[in-house]
Amino acid sequence: GTMGRGPAGSLHAPAPLVDLPVPEIALLDSGTKDNGRIIRLRVVPAGDGHMVRLWASGPVVESASIEGRRAGSEAPRSKVPATWEFGFLNAPGDGFMIDLTCRGGQPLSMVALDLAPGLPRALASGQTPRPADLMPIQFGDSTAVRRAFVF
């Protein structure tokens, strides 16, 4: 397909659908406490060493810990509508635990974005080489897979 200019001048083009592994989030425990919920989740990236970005919405997340270490609970910095967000670089392939304390009893919606280096093999072989005057930035050539959950 033809390349076009996207947000912030990025290049983009249509891509065929490819069957790829997706991140998983499992609800391990959920209980009530002081007019809120305590939720324990296990997040497993689509592959070892991938970056995983999480966005929570619904109830306000009052506190969070990742593998027992306190994680920030400030408002998200991205433009994604969420009450909490977290990024894990080089996430372990067997996953990690998240404990959330949420205000209120409404369902927690969570989006997981898995960012893997490179392009899927099914697509990489048919790629036109990058022009010599263009250079990848930030995450370079990468593959993003997104999945939504409700707990």
Accessible surface in RSA format (square Angstrom, percent):
REM  Atomic radii and reference values for relative SASA: ProtOr
REM  Chains: A
REM  Algorithm: Lee & Richards
REM  Probe-radius: 1.40
REM  Slices: 20
REM RES _ NUM      All-atoms   Total-Side   Main-Chain    Non-polar    All polar
REM                ABS   REL    ABS   REL    ABS   REL    ABS   REL    ABS   REL
RES GLY A   1   104.78 129.2   0.00   N/A 104.78 129.2  31.45  86.3  73.33 164.2
RES THR A   2   123.04  87.5 103.12 104.5  19.92  47.5  73.08  98.2  49.95  75.5
RES MET A   3   107.93  55.9  85.04  56.3  22.89  54.5  77.82  66.2  30.11  39.9
RES GLY A   4    29.08  35.9   0.00   N/A  29.08  35.9  28.08  77.1   1.00   2.2
RES ARG A   5   168.29  70.7 140.87  71.8  27.42  65.3  59.76  81.7 108.53  65.8
RES GLY A   6    18.95  23.4   0.00   N/A  18.95  23.4   8.47  23.2  10.49  23.5
RES PRO A   7   118.38  86.3 102.58  93.5  15.80  57.4 115.35  95.2   3.03  18.8
RES ALA A   8   117.65 108.2  59.06  91.1  58.59 133.3  80.23 113.0  37.42  99.1
RES GLY A   9    38.06  46.9   0.00   N/A  38.06  46.9  23.91  65.6  14.15  31.7
RES SER A  10    56.38  47.6  45.79  61.1  10.60  24.4  47.95 102.1   8.43  11.8
RES LEU A  11    69.96  39.0  41.82  29.9  28.14  70.7  41.92  29.4  28.04  75.5
RES HIS A  12   101.20  55.3  92.86  64.5   8.34  21.3  72.41  74.6  28.79  33.5
RES ALA A  13    41.92  38.5  17.45  26.9  24.46  55.6  18.69  26.3  23.23  61.5
RES PRO A  14   111.23  81.1  81.36  74.2  29.86 108.6  93.87  77.5  17.36 107.9
RES ALA A  15    72.04  66.2  41.22  63.6  30.82  70.1  44.39  62.5  27.65  73.2
RES PRO A  16    90.42  65.9  71.80  65.4  18.62  67.7  83.43  68.9   6.99  43.5
RES LEU A  17   184.93 103.0 156.15 111.7  28.78  72.4 157.86 110.9  27.07  72.8
RES VAL A  18    46.07  30.3  18.28  16.5  27.80  67.0  24.23  21.1  21.85  59.2
RES ASP A  19   147.57 103.4 114.44 113.9  33.14  78.4  44.44 104.6 103.13 102.9
RES LEU A  20    54.77  30.5  39.32  28.1  15.45  38.8  41.72  29.3  13.05  35.1
RES PRO A  21    88.90  64.8  74.99  68.4  13.91  50.6  87.40  72.2   1.50   9.3
RES VAL A  22    54.03  35.6  45.72  41.4   8.32  20.0  45.72  39.7   8.32  22.6
RES PRO A  23     0.00   0.0   0.00   0.0   0.00   0.0   0.00   0.0   0.00   0.0
RES GLU A  24    81.61  46.9  81.61  61.7   0.00   0.0  38.76  75.0  42.85  35.0
RES ILE A  25    11.24   6.4   0.00   0.0  11.24  27.1   0.28   0.2  10.96  29.7
RES ALA A  26    48.71  44.8  43.06  66.5   5.64  12.8  48.56  68.4   0.14   0.4
RES LEU A  27    79.69  44.4  51.61  36.9  28.07  70.6  51.61  36.2  28.07  75.6
RES LEU A  28    88.13  49.1  53.87  38.5  34.26  86.1  57.47  40.4  30.66  82.5
RES ASP A  29    93.39  65.4  87.83  87.4   5.55  13.1  19.10  45.0  74.29  74.1
RES SER A  30    49.09  41.5  20.51  27.4  28.57  65.8  12.94  27.6  36.15  50.6
RES GLY A  31    34.89  43.0   0.00   N/A  34.89  43.0  33.08  90.8   1.81   4.1
RES THR A  32   125.38  89.2  97.25  98.6  28.13  67.0  64.21  86.2  61.18  92.5
RES LYS A  33   116.05  56.6 103.31  63.4  12.74  30.3  57.60  51.8  58.45  62.3
RES ASP A  34   128.01  89.7  91.58  91.2  36.43  86.1  40.32  94.9  87.69  87.5
RES ASN A  35   144.73  99.8 118.92 114.9  25.81  62.2  40.85  98.3 103.89 100.4
RES GLY A  36     6.81   8.4   0.00   N/A   6.81   8.4   3.36   9.2   3.45   7.7
RES ARG A  37    28.78  12.1  28.37  14.5   0.42   1.0   9.72  13.3  19.06  11.6
RES ILE A  38    66.10  37.6  64.38  48.0   1.72   4.1  64.38  46.4   1.72   4.7
RES ILE A  39     0.00   0.0   0.00   0.0   0.00   0.0   0.00   0.0   0.00   0.0
RES ARG A  40    96.45  40.5  95.79  48.8   0.66   1.6  13.46  18.4  82.99  50.3
RES LEU A  41     0.00   0.0   0.00   0.0   0.00   0.0   0.00   0.0   0.00   0.0
RES ARG A  42    70.71  29.7  70.10  35.7   0.61   1.5  27.45  37.5  43.26  26.2
RES VAL A  43     0.00   0.0   0.00   0.0   0.00   0.0   0.00   0.0   0.00   0.0
RES VAL A  44    46.83  30.8  46.70  42.3   0.14   0.3  46.70  40.6   0.14   0.4
RES PRO A  45     7.12   5.2   0.00   0.0   7.12  25.9   0.00   0.0   7.12  44.3
RES ALA A  46    23.04  21.2   3.00   4.6  20.04  45.6   5.64   7.9  17.40  46.1
RES GLY A  47    20.04  24.7   0.00   N/A  20.04  24.7  20.04  55.0   0.00   0.0
RES ASP A  48   117.28  82.1  90.10  89.7  27.18  64.3  30.99  72.9  86.29  86.1
RES GLY A  49    30.56  37.7   0.00   N/A  30.56  37.7  13.31  36.5  17.25  38.6
RES HIS A  50    30.66  16.8  30.33  21.1   0.33   0.8  14.07  14.5  16.59  19.3
RES MET A  51    25.59  13.3  23.50  15.6   2.09   5.0  20.23  17.2   5.36   7.1
RES VAL A  52     0.29   0.2   0.00   0.0   0.29   0.7   0.00   0.0   0.29   0.8
RES ARG A  53    45.94  19.3  45.94  23.4   0.00   0.0  13.30  18.2  32.63  19.8
RES LEU A  54     0.32   0.2   0.32   0.2   0.00   0.0   0.32   0.2   0.00   0.0
RES TRP A  55    28.88  11.6  27.07  13.1   1.81   4.2  27.10  14.4   1.78   2.9
RES ALA A  56     0.00   0.0   0.00   0.0   0.00   0.0   0.00   0.0   0.00   0.0
RES SER A  57    37.59  31.8  37.09  49.5   0.50   1.2  16.70  35.6  20.89  29.3
RES GLY A  58    37.98  46.8   0.00   N/A  37.98  46.8  19.50  53.5  18.48  41.4
RES PRO A  59     2.00   1.5   0.00   0.0   2.00   7.3   2.00   1.7   0.00   0.0
RES VAL A  60    61.54  40.5  60.16  54.5   1.38   3.3  60.16  52.3   1.38   3.7
RES VAL A  61     3.42   2.3   0.00   0.0   3.42   8.2   0.00   0.0   3.42   9.3
RES GLU A  62    80.38  46.1  61.78  46.7  18.60  44.3  25.31  49.0  55.07  45.0
RES SER A  63    32.52  27.5  32.36  43.2   0.15   0.4  18.03  38.4  14.49  20.3
RES ALA A  64     3.34   3.1   0.00   0.0   3.34   7.6   2.48   3.5   0.87   2.3
RES SER A  65    24.63  20.8  24.19  32.3   0.44   1.0  16.30  34.7   8.33  11.7
RES ILE A  66    13.50   7.7  11.43   8.5   2.07   5.0  11.43   8.2   2.07   5.6
RES GLU A  67    97.10  55.7  72.72  55.0  24.39  58.1  38.58  74.6  58.53  47.8
RES GLY A  68    67.98  83.8   0.00   N/A  67.98  83.8  32.82  90.1  35.16  78.7
RES ARG A  69   188.30  79.1 182.66  93.1   5.64  13.4  63.72  87.1 124.58  75.5
RES ARG A  70   176.37  74.1 142.32  72.6  34.04  81.1  70.97  97.0 105.40  63.9
RES ALA A  71    10.33   9.5   3.54   5.5   6.79  15.4  10.11  14.2   0.22   0.6
RES GLY A  72    45.48  56.1   0.00   N/A  45.48  56.1  26.10  71.6  19.39  43.4
RES SER A  73    36.47  30.8  19.96  26.6  16.51  38.0   0.50   1.1  35.97  50.4
RES GLU A  74   121.79  69.9 105.66  79.9  16.13  38.4  61.94 119.8  59.84  48.9
RES ALA A  75    76.80  70.6  60.82  93.9  15.98  36.3  63.51  89.4  13.29  35.2
RES PRO A  76    28.96  21.1   8.87   8.1  20.09  73.0  10.00   8.3  18.96 117.8
RES ARG A  77   200.21  84.1 164.62  83.9  35.60  84.8  78.68 107.5 121.54  73.7
RES SER A  78    46.49  39.3  22.88  30.5  23.61  54.4  33.13  70.6  13.36  18.7
RES LYS A  79   209.12 102.0 176.15 108.1  32.97  78.5 127.31 114.6  81.81  87.1
RES VAL A  80    58.62  38.6  51.65  46.8   6.97  16.8  53.55  46.5   5.07  13.7
RES PRO A  81   121.41  88.5 100.76  91.9  20.65  75.0 113.60  93.8   7.80  48.5
RES ALA A  82    22.06  20.3   0.26   0.4  21.80  49.6   2.25   3.2  19.82  52.5
RES THR A  83    40.65  28.9  28.92  29.3  11.73  28.0  34.00  45.7   6.65  10.1
RES TRP A  84     0.62   0.2   0.62   0.3   0.00   0.0   0.52   0.3   0.09   0.2
RES GLU A  85    23.27  13.4   9.14   6.9  14.13  33.6   7.48  14.5  15.80  12.9
RES PHE A  86    45.00  22.5  41.33  25.6   3.66   9.5  45.00  27.3   0.00   0.0
RES GLY A  87    27.59  34.0   0.00   N/A  27.59  34.0   5.12  14.0  22.47  50.3
RES PHE A  88    48.14  24.1  45.44  28.1   2.70   7.0  48.14  29.2   0.00   0.0
RES LEU A  89   124.63  69.4 111.84  80.0  12.79  32.2 111.84  78.5  12.79  34.4
RES ASN A  90   112.95  77.9  97.30  94.0  15.66  37.7  25.58  61.6  87.37  84.5
RES ALA A  91     0.31   0.3   0.00   0.0   0.31   0.7   0.00   0.0   0.31   0.8
RES PRO A  92    48.86  35.6  42.61  38.8   6.25  22.7  48.86  40.3   0.00   0.0
RES GLY A  93    27.15  33.5   0.00   N/A  27.15  33.5  12.67  34.8  14.48  32.4
RES ASP A  94   106.80  74.8  90.53  90.1  16.27  38.5  46.54 109.5  60.26  60.1
RES GLY A  95     5.70   7.0   0.00   N/A   5.70   7.0   0.00   0.0   5.70  12.8
RES PHE A  96     0.32   0.2   0.32   0.2   0.00   0.0   0.32   0.2   0.00   0.0
RES MET A  97    43.29  22.4  43.29  28.6   0.00   0.0  42.42  36.1   0.87   1.2
RES ILE A  98     0.00   0.0   0.00   0.0   0.00   0.0   0.00   0.0   0.00   0.0
RES ASP A  99    32.80  23.0  30.43  30.3   2.38   5.6  17.97  42.3  14.83  14.8
RES LEU A 100     0.51   0.3   0.00   0.0   0.51   1.3   0.51   0.4   0.00   0.0
RES THR A 101    41.52  29.5  41.37  41.9   0.15   0.3  23.22  31.2  18.30  27.7
RES CYS A 102     0.93   0.7   0.00   0.0   0.93   2.2   0.00   0.0   0.93   1.0
RES ARG A 103   130.45  54.8 126.52  64.5   3.93   9.4  55.26  75.5  75.18  45.6
RES GLY A 104    23.77  29.3   0.00   N/A  23.77  29.3  23.73  65.1   0.04   0.1
RES GLY A 105    63.66  78.5   0.00   N/A  63.66  78.5  27.97  76.8  35.68  79.9
RES GLN A 106    89.45  50.0  80.77  59.0   8.69  20.7  28.62  60.9  60.83  46.1
RES PRO A 107    83.81  61.1  77.53  70.7   6.29  22.9  79.92  66.0   3.90  24.2
RES LEU A 108     0.00   0.0   0.00   0.0   0.00   0.0   0.00   0.0   0.00   0.0
RES SER A 109    39.93  33.7  39.57  52.8   0.35   0.8  17.00  36.2  22.92  32.1
RES MET A 110     0.52   0.3   0.00   0.0   0.52   1.2   0.33   0.3   0.19   0.2
RES VAL A 111    28.59  18.8  28.59  25.9   0.00   0.0  28.59  24.8   0.00   0.0
RES ALA A 112     0.00   0.0   0.00   0.0   0.00   0.0   0.00   0.0   0.00   0.0
RES LEU A 113    39.38  21.9  39.30  28.1   0.08   0.2  39.30  27.6   0.08   0.2
RES ASP A 114     1.67   1.2   1.62   1.6   0.05   0.1   0.00   0.0   1.67   1.7
RES LEU A 115    24.06  13.4  20.77  14.9   3.29   8.3  20.77  14.6   3.29   8.9
RES ALA A 116    17.72  16.3  17.26  26.6   0.46   1.0  17.72  25.0   0.00   0.0
RES PRO A 117   112.74  82.2  88.91  81.1  23.82  86.6  93.11  76.9  19.63 122.0
RES GLY A 118    29.71  36.6   0.00   N/A  29.71  36.6  26.63  73.1   3.09   6.9
RES LEU A 119    68.00  37.9  45.81  32.8  22.19  55.8  47.27  33.2  20.73  55.8
RES PRO A 120    18.26  13.3   6.62   6.0  11.64  42.3  18.15  15.0   0.10   0.6
RES ARG A 121   221.37  92.9 207.41 105.7  13.96  33.2  81.86 111.9 139.52  84.6
RES ALA A 122    77.28  71.1  41.40  63.9  35.88  81.6  53.97  76.0  23.31  61.8
RES LEU A 123    37.51  20.9  33.37  23.9   4.14  10.4  35.22  24.7   2.29   6.2
RES ALA A 124    47.09  43.3  33.88  52.3  13.22  30.1  34.32  48.3  12.77  33.8
RES SER A 125   105.22  88.9  63.99  85.4  41.23  95.0  55.46 118.1  49.76  69.7
RES GLY A 126    68.36  84.3   0.00   N/A  68.36  84.3  39.45 108.3  28.91  64.8
RES GLN A 127    95.69  53.5  77.38  56.5  18.32  43.6  14.78  31.5  80.92  61.4
RES THR A 128   110.59  78.7  95.39  96.7  15.20  36.2  65.39  87.8  45.20  68.3
RES PRO A 129   114.79  83.7  95.26  86.8  19.54  71.0 107.09  88.4   7.70  47.9
RES ARG A 130   100.63  42.3  72.09  36.7  28.55  68.0  27.18  37.1  73.45  44.5
RES PRO A 131    70.66  51.5  57.99  52.9  12.66  46.0  69.56  57.4   1.10   6.8
RES ALA A 132   115.15 105.9  69.74 107.6  45.41 103.3  81.28 114.5  33.87  89.7
RES ASP A 133   127.57  89.4  90.62  90.2  36.96  87.4  51.86 122.0  75.72  75.5
RES LEU A 134    66.67  37.1  56.22  40.2  10.45  26.3  57.77  40.6   8.90  24.0
RES MET A 135   159.57  82.6 136.33  90.2  23.25  55.3  99.25  84.4  60.32  79.9
RES PRO A 136    61.10  44.5  39.52  36.0  21.58  78.4  49.63  41.0  11.47  71.3
RES ILE A 137   141.14  80.3 125.64  93.6  15.51  37.4 132.86  95.7   8.29  22.5
RES GLN A 138   160.87  90.0 106.55  77.9  54.33 129.4  39.51  84.1 121.36  92.0
RES PHE A 139    97.81  48.9  78.52  48.6  19.29  50.2  84.69  51.3  13.12  37.5
RES GLY A 140    34.82  42.9   0.00   N/A  34.82  42.9  14.94  41.0  19.88  44.5
RES ASP A 141    70.45  49.3  56.64  56.4  13.81  32.7  14.09  33.2  56.36  56.2
RES SER A 142    33.13  28.0  12.99  17.3  20.14  46.4   1.84   3.9  31.29  43.8
RES THR A 143    22.39  15.9  17.92  18.2   4.47  10.6  21.19  28.5   1.20   1.8
RES ALA A 144    61.36  56.4  31.58  48.7  29.78  67.7  31.76  44.7  29.60  78.4
RES VAL A 145    24.68  16.2  20.96  19.0   3.71   8.9  24.68  21.4   0.00   0.0
RES ARG A 146   155.61  65.3 129.43  66.0  26.18  62.3  41.79  57.1 113.82  69.0
RES ARG A 147    85.51  35.9  81.18  41.4   4.33  10.3  17.49  23.9  68.01  41.2
RES ALA A 148    65.64  60.4  41.07  63.4  24.56  55.9  41.36  58.2  24.28  64.3
RES PHE A 149    26.27  13.1  18.36  11.4   7.91  20.6  25.37  15.4   0.90   2.6
RES VAL A 150   105.24  69.2  76.66  69.4  28.58  68.9  76.66  66.6  28.58  77.5
RES PHE A 151    36.40  18.2  15.10   9.4  21.30  55.4  36.22  22.0   0.18   0.5
END  Absolute sums over single chains surface
CHAIN  1 A     9599.6       7086.5       2513.2       5558.8       4040.9
END  Absolute sums over all chains
TOTAL          9599.6       7086.5       2513.2       5558.8       4040.9
